[in-house]
Amino acid sequence: MPGLDLVKRISAGDKRTSFVGAHYYYEDVSGRRPTDDAHEVQEVNDEYYVLRHEPLDPQSVEFASYTTWIDRETYLPMKIEYSDTAGNVYRRIEVFETDVIDGIPTVTVSRVTDVQSGGQTDMQFRHIAYDVGIFLRTFSRSDPSETRRANGSSRPQGNGVKYFLPLLLMPLLTHGQDDIWDDEAWETEEEASNWSGFIETGLGTRFDEDSLLSTRNTLQELRWRVETEWQPGKATIGFKGDAGYDGIEDTIFGDIRELTVAFTVGGSTDVKIGRQVQTWGTGDLVFLNDLFPKDFVSFFAGRDNEYLKAPGDAVRLTHYSEAANVDLAWTPVFEPDVYLTGERFSFFSPVAGGNVAPKPPFSAVTPRESLGNGEFAVRIFRNIEGREYALYAYRGYFKQPSALTEALVPTFAPMSAIGASLRRQFGPGLFNVETSWYMSRDDSDGSNPRIPNDQFRFLSGYEWEPWPNFNVGLQYVPGINARSR
C-alpha cells in the first residue's frame, strides 16, 4: 500500500479482518474466490440477478450466508448483505456511483456499513486507468523500504551510474516506435505522471551522555521528499529525492533515493536500471541473504525503519516462469553499508579495547572501482501450495570493514555466500526460517587473523495478528558460527 507507506503480510486468517482500520475487510478488497461458496440464484428481476451464497467451510468465516445484487446490464455487484446464523443482516456493502472508464463499467464510490453499530466507511476510487502496463514485479512480494546513504562510506555516491548510463536510455530507444513525443503523449502526460512528497522533522536523543561526543542528540533534521513516476511509452521512469537540513552536522543535504528506468522484455522479464533500493529474505531487521547496502547510522539515529535500507546503483532483472522465478541483481561498483564512523556514535574498537570516536572520522579502504569488483546476487524463488521457497547466491564483499590490510588499514574482504529460506502459514500466522553460509574467499582455511572467517548464519521467526492492527512478531537468531583454524 504505497499511499500509506505500509507493507503488511496477510495470512489466510487475516482475510476477514479490518483493512487498515476501516469497516472494509481485506477480502472485500482482494475478492473472494467463487469456489469458496455454494451459489444459488434466488431471483431475477428487471434490474438485478439476486444470488445467495453459503460458505463451504463455515468455520473459516464469521457469516452464515450472504446475498448479492448484480446489475443485469453492467454485471457489477451493486449490493452485498451478510447474514448471521439467525438470518439477521449484520453487514452491508453498497455501490453508490459507477462510471464507464476505457469502455469498462467501474465502481467509483462504495460504502460498507456495520448494521449493528451503525458505523460505516466510504471508499472512493480516483484517477482510474486500465491497460497502463503494470510490471510483473508489482505482484511479487518485496519490501519497498528505501533509505538515504548518510555519512559513513568514504566512497562518493552514484559512481556505478557511469557503467550503465547508456542502459538507462535503452528503453526509450527500444520503444521509440511508440512515438513518445507525439501530440497524444503530451495530452496524456498528466495522467502518466504523478508527483507527491512530504515534509517531516525528526529529533532523536540519548538517555545517557556519551563522553566521547559533543552532543546528546542523535537526530535533528528537517526533511523534504519529492517523488514521481512517468511513463513515456512502455517504460517507467521513477524518481525519489530527499533534501533538508541536518542539525547534528549543521549541513544542508540532498540525496537521490531512486532514479530508475523500468521496462518489461518478452512479457515475462522485468528490467530495472539505475539507483534503487533492493531487498529480499525473510528476516525482520536481521539480514542474512539480503546483502544489499544498509544504513546503520540512520537506524541507530532514530529515523524511520525504511531508512535502514540504503539505495545503490544496480541493474535488476526478474524472470517469471512456471518452473521458478529468478531475480538477478548486478551492482557494478561495490556498495558497502553505511557504518559507524564516530561522528554521531562512538563504537567499540578491539584494538583500543573500548569505545572510540576517532577524529578524523573512521574510514575504510574500498575495493578498486572496476567491473570485476562489483557485486552479483541471485535469488531463485517459487510458491508451492502457499509455501514460499527461495535459494540465494552472492559474490562480492563483506558489507562492513571487518578486514585489515597488511598496513592494518580497515578494508572489506572478498566474500561469497549461498543460502535458502522458507516462509509458510502456520496456525494463525506466518512462520519463516532462513540460513546462509558466508565464504571468505581470501581466507578459506581461517588462518589469517586480519580477514573474517567463513560464517554460518541462521534465523527463524513467527508473526501473527491477534486482533486487527496489532501485530506480534518473534524471532530467534543464534550467535554467528565462524570457522577458524
N, C-alpha and C positions, 0 to 999 in steps of 0.2 A: 504494500500500500504506500507508494511513493509520496502521495499527498500528505500522509500523516507521518512520513519517515519511519514507518513501522514494519518490522519483519516479525511474523508470528507463525510458528509451526502449528499446524492443525491436525490433530489425530481424529480418528473416526468418532470418538466420543464427544468431540467438540462441535460437531455439526449442528446440533440442536441447542447451542448456547448463544448468548448475545454476541452480535457482531459489533466490535469496538464500542460497547456500552449502549447500543441502540436497541430498539424493540425488534429489529430485524435479527434473524439468526444467520449463521454462516451458510447454512443450507439454502436459505432464501436467496442469497447472493450467488452461490455456486450452482444451484439447481439440484433437484432430487432425481435420481435415476428411475425411469419408469418400471424397471424390473424389481424395484424395492416394494412395490404395492400391487394389490389386486384392483382392477378397474371395472367400473360398471356405468353404462350410460343411463342416467336417471330420467332425463327429459331433453327434448329438442323443441325449441320454440323459434319464433321469427328472428330472435337476436342471438341466442346462445345455444351451445351444446353444454348441458349440465352433467358433470361426471362426479361420481362418488368413488373414493379411493380408501382402501384399508391396508395397513402395513402388513407385510408378510412376516415381519419379526416385531411384534408389538412391544417386546421388552427393550428394543433399541430406541424407541421414540416415546414422547410424552403424550401423544394424541391417540385416540381410538380410531378416528377417521377424519377425512377432510373432503370438502366439496369444491369443485372448480367450475366457474362460469367462463366458457371460452367463446369469444366473439366469432360468429359464423363467417364474417367477411374477412377479418384480418388474422384469425386463428391465434390471437393473443389472449392469454388468461386475464380476464378483467376483474375477477374477484375470487378469493380463496378463503374458505371458512374452516377452521379446525375445531373439532368437537371432542369432548372427553368421553369416558365410558358411559356416562349418564345421558349422552346425546346433547349436552349443552355446548353451545358455541362459546369458546373462551378466547379465540384469537382470529383476527380477520386482516386480510391483505386486500387492498383495493387500488385500482388504477384510475386516476383522475384525468390524465392527459396523455394522448398519443400523437404521433406525427409520422409522416412518411418521409424517411431520410434515405436518399440514394435509392429510392424505389422499394425500401424495406419498411413495413409497419413497425414502429418502435415505441416502447413505453418511455415517456419523458418525466412523468410525475406519478408517484405512487405513495401509499400510506399503509403502515401496519399499525393495528390497534390492539391493545390488551383490553379485551372486553370487560374483564373482571375489575381491573384497576382504573380503567379509563385512560391510561397512558397511551401515547402514540408517537410514532416517528415518521416524518415525511422524507422521501428520497426524491431528489431532482437530478436528472441527467442533462448535462450541457456539453456543447462542443462535440457532439456525436459525429463520427465519421466511420465509414466502412471501407474495407479493402485498402487500408493505408500501408500495408506492407510491414506487419509486426514481425520482428525477428524471432527465430526459433528459440533463442536464448531466453526470451521473455518468459517462456513457460518452463524453464528449468529452475530448480531451487538454487539461489545464490544469495550471499549476504551483500546488500547494496551499501553496506557501511563504507565510508570513504574518509580520507583524512588528509591533512596537510603535512608536508615534511618540515618539521621545525628544526631548530639548531641541534647539532649532534653529529651530522655527517659532514666530513671535510670536503666531499665532492659536490660541486655545484649541481643544481637540479637541471634535468631535461637534456643531459648530454646525449642520451640514446636517440634523441629525435633525428640527429644528423644521419643515422644509419638507415632510417626508413622514412625520411621525409618524402622521397618520391612515391613511396607506397601510399601515403596519405592522399595523394592526388589520383591514384588509380581508379577508385570507384567513380569519380567524376568523369574521368576519361572513358572508362569502360561503358558507362551508361550515357555517354554523350548523345547517342541516337535518340534519347528521350527529349532532347532539346530543352534542357533545364532552364534556359534563359528566355524561352518564348513568352508570348503575352499571357498564355494561360497560367504559366508558372508564377508570373508576377501577380496575377489576380488572386491566386490561392496561397500566396506567401504567408498571409496572416494565419491561415488555418494550418499551415505546415510547420509553423514555429510557435513556441510558447515560452515567454520569459517569466521567470519567477525568482524569488530570493527572500532573504530575511536579514534582520539586524538583531544581534544579540550581544549581551555583555556578560562577562564571566569573572568571578572572583574566587580564588582558592587560597587557603592558608593552612599553616601547620598548627597543631595543638601545642607543640613544644618548639622552642627555638633551636636552630642549628648554629652552633658557634662558628662553623666554617663559612657561613653565608651571611650576607649583609641584610637580608630581608626575610621576614617570616612568611611572606606571601609566595605562593607558587603559581598563581594565575591572576592576571589583572589586565583584561583586554576588552576592547570593543571590536566586534567583527561584523562584516557585511558580506553576504554571499549573493552572487548572481549566477543563474544557470539557465540554459536553454537547450532545445533540440530543434534542428532544422532538417527538413527532408527535401533535398534537391534531387528529384528523380527517385531512384531506387536506393540511394544511400541515405544514411542518417548521420549528421554531424552533431556531436554533443559537446557542450562546454559548461564547466563549473569553475568559478573563480572566487577566491576569498581576498578581501583586503581589510585592513583595520590598523589599530594601534595596540602595541604590546607595552603595557606599563612596566613590566618587570625589566625588560631590556631597553625601554624608552626608545622604541623604534616604530616606524610605520612599515607594515609588511604587506606583501601581495603574493598570493600563491595560485598557480593554475592547478586545480584539483582534477580536472578532466578536460582533455582536448582530443577527441577521437573521431574517426570515420568508421562507420559500421555498415556492412552490407552482407547479403546472402549470395552464395555461389552454388549453383546447381540445385537449389531448392532444399538441400539437406546440410549445408555447411555455413555457419555464421563466421564472419571475419570482423574483428575489431582491432583497429590500429591506432596507436597514439598513447597519450598519458591517461592512465586509468587505474582504478582500484580493483584488485583481483583477490579472490578468496575461495577456498574450498576446505573440506574437512568437517569434522563433527564436534570439535571441542568448543566450549564456551569460555572465551578469554584465555584458552590454552591452545597452543598451535603446534601440531606435530608434523603433519604433511603440508600444512599451509605455510610455505616458505617464501611467501611474498613479503615485502617490507612492512615493518610495524613501527609505529611512532610511540615509543615508551615514554618519551618526555611529555607528550600530550596526555597520555593515560595517567601518569602519576601527578601531573599538574592539576587534574580535575576537569579536563574537557570532557565533553560527551563521549560515550564509548565509540561512536562512529569514527572519531579521530584517531583511534588506536591503529587503524589500518591505513597505511600510507600509500600514496599513488606512486606509480612507476611507469617508465616508458617501455611499452611492450607491444607485441603482436599476439593476439589471442584468436585461435581457431577452435571451433566446436563443431564436430561432425555427429549427426544423429543417424542411427540406423536401428533396425530391429534387433540385431545381434547385441550391440552395445554402443554407447555414446563415448566419444573421445574428445577430451579437452587437451589442447596443446598451447602452451604459453612460452614465448621466447622473449627474453629481456636482453637486448643487445649489449647493454652496459650494466654491470653488477650494481644492484640496488641494495645497500645494507640497511639494517634497521637504524632508526634514529635513536641512538643510545645516549646514556647519561654522560655528560662532559664535565660536570662540576659547576655549571653556571646556575641552574635552578636547584639542583640537588647534589649533595655530596654522595659518594659511593664508596664501597669497601674496596680497598686495594690490597691484594695478598702480599705485594712487595713491601708496602708500608706497614702492613699488619693492622690496619684500621681504616676509618673513613678519611677520604681526601676530597678536596675541591680545588684542583690544580689551577694555577694561573701562569701562563695562558691555559685556556681550557684543554682538557684531554682530547686528543685526536689520534686517528689511526691511519696507517698506510693502506690505501685501497688498491685492488688489482689494477694493472695497466689496462687502459681502455682500448679493447680490441674485440673483434667478433669472437675470437677464441676464448675470451674471458667472460663471456656473457652467461646467462642462466637459461636452462631449459627445464620445463616442468610438464609432466604428462599426468592426466587422470583418465582412467577408463571406468565408466560407471554404468549401472543398469538397475532398474527397479523390477524386481520379480515378486509378484504376489504381495505387494505392499512392503517389501524389504528392499532397502537401497544399499547395494553393494558397490564398493569402489576400490580400485587399485591405483597406487601413486608411484611416480618416479621423479627424481630431481637430480640435476647436475649443476653445480655452481660452487657456492662457498658458505661456510658458517656465517650466519647473519650478524653475529656480534664479533667484535675484535678480540677474540679469545686466544689468539696465537701471538707469538713473538718472533721477530726476525732475529738473525744472528747478532744484530746490534741491539737486541732487546727492545725494539720498537714495536708497539702493538700493530697487528695486522689481521687479515681474515684468511683462514686456512681453507684450501680447496676441500669440497665435501660433495658426496653423492648420497642419495637416500632412496629407499624403497619403503612402501607402506601399504596398509589396507584399512578399510573401515566398513562398518555395518550400522545401519540405522533402521529400526523397525518399531511397530507398535507393540507395546507390552502392557497389558492391563489398560488402565485409563489414560496412559501417557505414552511417551516415546523413549525408547532405550537406544543408546549408541555405545559403540566400542571402536577404538581406533588404536593402531600401533604403527611404529615407524622405526627403521634401522638406519642410523646415520653412519656413513663410512668415510673416515678421514683419509683422503687419497694420498696425502704426503706422510702419513704415519700409520700405515695399515697394521703394523705389528705392535703399536702402542709403546714404542721405545723412546720417542723424543718428547721430553717434558715440556718443550716450548710449543707443542702442537696438540690440539684436542684429540682425545682418543675416539674410537668408534663408540657409538652410544645407542642403546635400545630404549625407546620411549613408548609409554602405554597410557591410555586413559579410558575410562568408561563413565557413562552418565545416564541420568534419568530425569525427565521433565514432564510435568503434568499440570493441568489447570483444575484445582479442586473446586473452584467456583469461578464464575465469569470475571475476567480481567484480573485474576490473581494467579500468577504462575509460581510454581515451586520447582527448583532445579537442584539436583545433587550430582556431584562429580568427584570421581576418585582418580587421583594422579599420583602414582608412586614415585619415589626418587629415581633420578636418571641412573641407569646401569651402564657405566663406562668400562670398556675393556682396556686393560693395560698389561704390560709385561714386566 
